């Protein structure tokens, strides 16, 4: 059997054909490199915004120009308006829903949907009426963030 591996970087790509899977290795050893896994349903993943109106999401990963937070605002709307002057905010609703009031309009986000709030736009999160569990993944990205699908070529580089 033949295995295909696609390698992409800086808009370039390389396709390798292999006789064995890239995962067929004798060993992989490192104190620094590993696959990371996080269960956002774990009760220990508890941002301060879960119960407190003034609370904030929980940062879980960070690199130059990007940060990933988990938000679980269940009960109360944000008690303040936020204007992120450093990042665009890509917000993915993993479970539940959230109403986002922004100075550009109000958007209701449901499970499986995402929105992009541009850098500098004032916004606040309001849980839907009736409450319930909400889990959102917030990705803070150094601007400008541009949409590539469906308006772009689509399909990505993978």
Protein Blocks (a to p, Z undefined) as FASTA:
>chain_A
ZZdddddeehiacddddfbdfklcfbdcdfkbccddddfkbmklccfklmmmkbccddfb
dcehiacdddddfkbccfbdcddfkbccddddfbhcdddddfkbccdddehiacdddehi
acdddddehiaaddddddddddddddfbfklnghijZZ
